[in-house]
Amino acid sequence: MTEILSVMLGIGLVLIAISNLLLLRLNLNCLKKSGNLQEEKSVVYTRFIEAWFTATYANSTENTSFIIDRLSLLDLKKHLILWASQEVLREYNKLTKMTLQDKPHIPDIIKQSEKVILAMREDLGEKNDTIEAEGLF
């Protein structure tokens, strides 16, 4: 009798988990259709660009601007996890790793930031046929 109850409980938990996954997927599809997903992505991606430009051009010393950039990158990551595409997250993670190195190489970080922006543009539906990563900044 207890074995049957255990099996029924296990089946019930599996059905609940599957239902939750289906509801999550349905919710995401509704967001995509309503345009809210693109809006959320646009807001987060704009925050990345604003943080990057502020950190890069607002400060005169590289060390100060780099500290601000690290904090901005880590803060944005929690939003990107929810809204960004896999490609944006992949490129962003590479950028984050570069900035957390003991002696970060600024030109490589700039190149990787440009790759992140191109991935963001593609995620928002823009084609990057004629735009190259190098030279955006």
Secondary structure, 3 states (H helix, E strand, C coil): CHHHHHHHHHHHHHHHHHHHHHHHHHHHHHHHHHCHHHHHHHHHHHHHHHHHHHHHHCCCCHHHHHHHHHHHHHHHHHHHHHHCCHHHHHHHHHHHHHHCCCCCCHHHHHHHHHHHHHHHHHHCCCCCCCCCCCCCC
